[in-house]
Amino acid sequence: MTTKKQPAKIVEGLFNVGQHVVYPAHGVGRVTGVETQQVAGMKLEVFVVAFEQDKLILRVPVAKAASSGMRALASTRIVGDALKTLGGRARIKRTMWSRRAQEYEAKINSGNLIQIAEVVRDLHRAGDQPDQSYSERQLYESALDRMARELAAVENIKHADAVEKLSKSLAKRAA
């Protein structure tokens, strides 16, 4: 397998080198380059996406970028809708936890900011509510982190500030 780096350019109008993108299973990353790789005798153009928080480098074939769910950051309108979703009323189904946990995990990995906000809203516990189980807490923190990373990238703020902003939105609901 040989790799050849290409200069920074736009490939098929999809993503720019240096642009933040969202990959559903990993969250917010940055396109660091476009490479042409030789795989099984065929040339394949790939986006190189770096996920700083996970210390992960992902190579996504250009032809499969859209179908894999890779997308640009959410617009400010979608971020606003997600923040409104946080302020809404929690909708917890009366099904077994294992089934709900699977649904929450699917929403987190969908890459859809509104669905991630629904998970954060549904799993958030105010101070007067009972404690969460370990698995509930893990899913909540995963969804909150994923949402905060996208909010931080969209608004160009620090991750901690984004978490603070989300916490305030959740606190308004409880009040």
BALOBA-1460 file (C-alpha; in Angstrom, 3 decimals):
// residues 175
<rec num="1" residu="m" x="0.000" y="0.000" z="0.000"/>
<rec num="2" residu="t" x="1.556" y="3.275" z="-1.071"/>
<rec num="3" residu="t" x="0.446" y="6.689" z="0.069"/>
<rec num="4" residu="k" x="0.838" y="9.981" z="-1.750"/>
<rec num="5" residu="k" x="-0.134" y="13.234" z="-0.034"/>
<rec num="6" residu="q" x="-1.828" y="15.870" z="-2.143"/>
<rec num="7" residu="p" x="-1.722" y="19.611" z="-1.579"/>
<rec num="8" residu="a" x="-4.578" y="21.246" z="0.319"/>
<rec num="9" residu="k" x="-7.541" y="21.475" z="-2.026"/>
<rec num="10" residu="i" x="-11.244" y="20.850" z="-2.239"/>
<rec num="11" residu="v" x="-12.134" y="17.349" z="-3.388"/>
<rec num="12" residu="e" x="-15.429" y="17.133" z="-5.295"/>
<rec num="13" residu="g" x="-16.679" y="20.130" z="-3.313"/>
<rec num="14" residu="l" x="-17.167" y="18.034" z="-0.176"/>
<rec num="15" residu="f" x="-14.698" y="19.078" z="2.513"/>
<rec num="16" residu="n" x="-11.725" y="21.435" z="2.735"/>
<rec num="17" residu="v" x="-8.450" y="20.526" z="4.332"/>
<rec num="18" residu="g" x="-8.517" y="22.090" z="7.803"/>
<rec num="19" residu="q" x="-12.323" y="21.978" z="8.019"/>
<rec num="20" residu="h" x="-14.050" y="20.498" z="11.063"/>
<rec num="21" residu="v" x="-16.322" y="17.576" z="10.210"/>
<rec num="22" residu="v" x="-18.518" y="15.192" z="12.175"/>
<rec num="23" residu="y" x="-18.083" y="11.452" z="11.717"/>
<rec num="24" residu="p" x="-21.034" y="9.650" z="13.346"/>
<rec num="25" residu="a" x="-19.129" y="7.040" z="15.343"/>
<rec num="26" residu="h" x="-16.353" y="9.375" z="16.530"/>
<rec num="27" residu="g" x="-17.730" y="12.903" z="16.732"/>
<rec num="28" residu="v" x="-15.906" y="16.077" z="15.692"/>
<rec num="29" residu="g" x="-12.632" y="15.798" z="13.805"/>
<rec num="30" residu="r" x="-10.587" y="17.922" z="11.425"/>
<rec num="31" residu="v" x="-9.757" y="17.043" z="7.821"/>
<rec num="32" residu="t" x="-5.958" y="17.145" z="7.793"/>
<rec num="33" residu="g" x="-5.409" y="16.104" z="4.212"/>
<rec num="34" residu="v" x="-6.371" y="14.141" z="1.156"/>
<rec num="35" residu="e" x="-4.277" y="11.137" z="0.152"/>
<rec num="36" residu="t" x="-4.204" y="8.790" z="-2.775"/>
<rec num="37" residu="q" x="-3.567" y="5.253" z="-1.603"/>
<rec num="38" residu="q" x="-2.833" y="2.129" z="-3.616"/>
<rec num="39" residu="v" x="-5.069" y="-0.630" z="-2.260"/>
<rec num="40" residu="a" x="-5.286" y="-4.032" z="-3.966"/>
<rec num="41" residu="g" x="-3.915" y="-2.558" z="-7.170"/>
<rec num="42" residu="m" x="-6.469" y="0.254" z="-7.283"/>
<rec num="43" residu="k" x="-5.966" y="3.929" z="-6.530"/>
<rec num="44" residu="l" x="-8.221" y="5.213" z="-3.796"/>
<rec num="45" residu="e" x="-8.580" y="8.843" z="-2.732"/>
<rec num="46" residu="v" x="-9.202" y="9.253" z="1.002"/>
<rec num="47" residu="f" x="-9.854" y="12.080" z="3.442"/>
<rec num="48" residu="v" x="-7.531" y="11.961" z="6.436"/>
<rec num="49" residu="v" x="-9.538" y="12.979" z="9.512"/>
<rec num="50" residu="a" x="-7.847" y="13.554" z="12.875"/>
<rec num="51" residu="f" x="-9.796" y="13.245" z="16.125"/>
<rec num="52" residu="e" x="-7.644" y="15.029" z="18.719"/>
<rec num="53" residu="q" x="-9.684" y="13.929" z="21.755"/>
<rec num="54" residu="d" x="-9.272" y="10.235" z="20.880"/>
<rec num="55" residu="k" x="-5.799" y="10.528" z="19.314"/>
<rec num="56" residu="l" x="-7.280" y="8.808" z="16.274"/>
<rec num="57" residu="i" x="-6.582" y="9.187" z="12.561"/>
<rec num="58" residu="l" x="-9.359" y="7.977" z="10.265"/>
<rec num="59" residu="r" x="-9.094" y="7.566" z="6.508"/>
<rec num="60" residu="v" x="-12.458" y="7.840" z="4.766"/>
<rec num="61" residu="p" x="-12.701" y="7.110" z="1.027"/>
<rec num="62" residu="v" x="-13.819" y="10.269" z="-0.786"/>
<rec num="63" residu="a" x="-16.469" y="8.290" z="-2.686"/>
<rec num="64" residu="k" x="-17.922" y="6.951" z="0.586"/>
<rec num="65" residu="a" x="-17.688" y="10.102" z="2.720"/>
<rec num="66" residu="a" x="-21.334" y="11.126" z="2.313"/>
<rec num="67" residu="s" x="-22.753" y="7.604" z="2.586"/>
<rec num="68" residu="s" x="-20.689" y="6.958" z="5.746"/>
<rec num="69" residu="g" x="-22.498" y="9.857" z="7.402"/>
<rec num="70" residu="m" x="-19.520" y="12.216" z="7.501"/>
<rec num="71" residu="r" x="-20.860" y="15.771" z="7.453"/>
<rec num="72" residu="a" x="-19.902" y="19.384" z="8.012"/>
<rec num="73" residu="l" x="-20.557" y="20.940" z="11.414"/>
<rec num="74" residu="a" x="-24.158" y="21.764" z="12.239"/>
<rec num="75" residu="s" x="-25.458" y="25.208" z="11.327"/>
<rec num="76" residu="t" x="-26.189" y="27.723" z="14.071"/>
<rec num="77" residu="r" x="-29.916" y="27.104" z="13.474"/>
<rec num="78" residu="i" x="-29.513" y="23.378" z="14.179"/>
<rec num="79" residu="v" x="-27.403" y="24.156" z="17.263"/>
<rec num="80" residu="g" x="-30.199" y="26.457" z="18.452"/>
<rec num="81" residu="d" x="-32.765" y="23.702" z="17.871"/>
<rec num="82" residu="a" x="-30.567" y="21.264" z="19.822"/>
<rec num="83" residu="l" x="-30.332" y="23.696" z="22.736"/>
<rec num="84" residu="k" x="-34.143" y="24.074" z="22.662"/>
<rec num="85" residu="t" x="-34.394" y="20.276" z="22.750"/>
<rec num="86" residu="l" x="-32.337" y="20.284" z="25.969"/>
<rec num="87" residu="g" x="-34.875" y="22.627" z="27.539"/>
<rec num="88" residu="g" x="-37.754" y="20.332" z="26.687"/>
<rec num="89" residu="r" x="-39.389" y="17.709" z="28.828"/>
<rec num="90" residu="a" x="-37.616" y="14.349" z="29.171"/>
<rec num="91" residu="r" x="-39.319" y="11.547" z="27.265"/>
<rec num="92" residu="i" x="-38.414" y="8.281" z="28.906"/>
<rec num="93" residu="k" x="-40.085" y="5.196" z="27.513"/>
<rec num="94" residu="r" x="-41.264" y="2.505" z="29.865"/>
<rec num="95" residu="t" x="-39.264" y="-0.246" z="28.184"/>
<rec num="96" residu="m" x="-36.455" y="-2.369" z="29.512"/>
<rec num="97" residu="w" x="-33.220" y="-0.493" z="30.150"/>
<rec num="98" residu="s" x="-31.245" y="-2.684" z="27.728"/>
<rec num="99" residu="r" x="-33.550" y="-1.703" z="24.863"/>
<rec num="100" residu="r" x="-33.488" y="1.992" z="25.807"/>
<rec num="101" residu="a" x="-29.689" y="1.850" z="26.132"/>
<rec num="102" residu="q" x="-29.443" y="0.457" z="22.583"/>
<rec num="103" residu="e" x="-31.686" y="3.254" z="21.298"/>
<rec num="104" residu="y" x="-29.626" y="5.895" z="23.106"/>
<rec num="105" residu="e" x="-26.385" y="4.426" z="21.737"/>
<rec num="106" residu="a" x="-27.828" y="4.448" z="18.207"/>
<rec num="107" residu="k" x="-28.841" y="8.109" z="18.611"/>
<rec num="108" residu="i" x="-25.365" y="9.053" z="19.867"/>
<rec num="109" residu="n" x="-23.682" y="7.251" z="16.965"/>
<rec num="110" residu="s" x="-26.111" y="8.712" z="14.416"/>
<rec num="111" residu="g" x="-24.122" y="11.937" z="14.412"/>
<rec num="112" residu="n" x="-27.414" y="13.892" z="14.422"/>
<rec num="113" residu="l" x="-27.053" y="16.755" z="16.904"/>
<rec num="114" residu="i" x="-30.795" y="16.882" z="17.694"/>
<rec num="115" residu="q" x="-30.871" y="13.153" z="18.524"/>
<rec num="116" residu="i" x="-27.783" y="13.512" z="20.707"/>
<rec num="117" residu="a" x="-29.508" y="16.413" z="22.506"/>
<rec num="118" residu="e" x="-32.508" y="14.126" z="23.131"/>
<rec num="119" residu="v" x="-30.230" y="11.595" z="24.840"/>
<rec num="120" residu="v" x="-28.636" y="14.315" z="26.994"/>
<rec num="121" residu="r" x="-32.079" y="15.665" z="27.927"/>
<rec num="122" residu="d" x="-33.537" y="12.228" z="28.727"/>
<rec num="123" residu="l" x="-30.580" y="11.045" z="30.815"/>
<rec num="124" residu="h" x="-29.872" y="14.317" z="32.674"/>
<rec num="125" residu="r" x="-30.446" y="14.130" z="36.417"/>
<rec num="126" residu="a" x="-31.103" y="17.236" z="38.495"/>
<rec num="127" residu="g" x="-29.879" y="17.375" z="42.087"/>
<rec num="128" residu="d" x="-33.251" y="16.307" z="43.509"/>
<rec num="129" residu="q" x="-33.549" y="13.206" z="41.329"/>
<rec num="130" residu="p" x="-32.257" y="9.700" z="42.090"/>
<rec num="131" residu="d" x="-28.725" y="8.788" z="41.048"/>
<rec num="132" residu="q" x="-28.015" y="7.178" z="37.712"/>
<rec num="133" residu="s" x="-26.773" y="3.663" z="37.179"/>
<rec num="134" residu="y" x="-23.239" y="3.284" z="35.854"/>
<rec num="135" residu="s" x="-24.417" y="2.552" z="32.299"/>
<rec num="136" residu="e" x="-26.834" y="5.519" z="32.330"/>
<rec num="137" residu="r" x="-24.019" y="7.794" z="33.478"/>
<rec num="138" residu="q" x="-21.674" y="6.472" z="30.754"/>
<rec num="139" residu="l" x="-24.248" y="7.102" z="28.012"/>
<rec num="140" residu="y" x="-25.079" y="10.547" z="29.413"/>
<rec num="141" residu="e" x="-21.427" y="11.587" z="29.564"/>
<rec num="142" residu="s" x="-20.768" y="10.229" z="26.076"/>
<rec num="143" residu="a" x="-23.710" y="12.172" z="24.619"/>
<rec num="144" residu="l" x="-22.850" y="15.341" z="26.557"/>
<rec num="145" residu="d" x="-19.218" y="15.171" z="25.403"/>
<rec num="146" residu="r" x="-20.198" y="14.571" z="21.760"/>
<rec num="147" residu="m" x="-22.630" y="17.493" z="21.852"/>
<rec num="148" residu="a" x="-20.173" y="19.790" z="23.644"/>
<rec num="149" residu="r" x="-17.421" y="19.073" z="21.108"/>
<rec num="150" residu="e" x="-19.666" y="20.048" z="18.204"/>
<rec num="151" residu="l" x="-20.969" y="23.139" z="20.034"/>
<rec num="152" residu="a" x="-17.376" y="24.181" z="20.815"/>
<rec num="153" residu="a" x="-16.335" y="23.770" z="17.175"/>
<rec num="154" residu="v" x="-19.401" y="25.607" z="15.811"/>
<rec num="155" residu="e" x="-19.118" y="28.549" z="18.224"/>
<rec num="156" residu="n" x="-15.300" y="28.491" z="18.290"/>
<rec num="157" residu="i" x="-15.161" y="28.240" z="22.084"/>
<rec num="158" residu="k" x="-13.339" y="25.930" z="24.497"/>
<rec num="159" residu="h" x="-14.784" y="22.505" z="25.295"/>
<rec num="160" residu="a" x="-15.230" y="23.454" z="28.972"/>
<rec num="161" residu="d" x="-17.196" y="26.571" z="27.977"/>
<rec num="162" residu="a" x="-19.431" y="24.468" z="25.737"/>
<rec num="163" residu="v" x="-20.110" y="22.023" z="28.600"/>
<rec num="164" residu="e" x="-20.944" y="25.002" z="30.829"/>
<rec num="165" residu="k" x="-23.380" y="26.366" z="28.224"/>
<rec num="166" residu="l" x="-25.092" y="22.969" z="27.929"/>
<rec num="167" residu="s" x="-25.283" y="22.645" z="31.722"/>
<rec num="168" residu="k" x="-26.976" y="26.049" z="31.937"/>
<rec num="169" residu="s" x="-29.546" y="24.986" z="29.327"/>
<rec num="170" residu="l" x="-30.253" y="21.838" z="31.326"/>
<rec num="171" residu="a" x="-30.444" y="23.812" z="34.603"/>
<rec num="172" residu="k" x="-33.068" y="26.183" z="33.094"/>
<rec num="173" residu="r" x="-35.258" y="23.168" z="32.424"/>
<rec num="174" residu="a" x="-34.972" y="21.980" z="36.019"/>
<rec num="175" residu="a" x="-35.830" y="25.408" z="37.437"/>
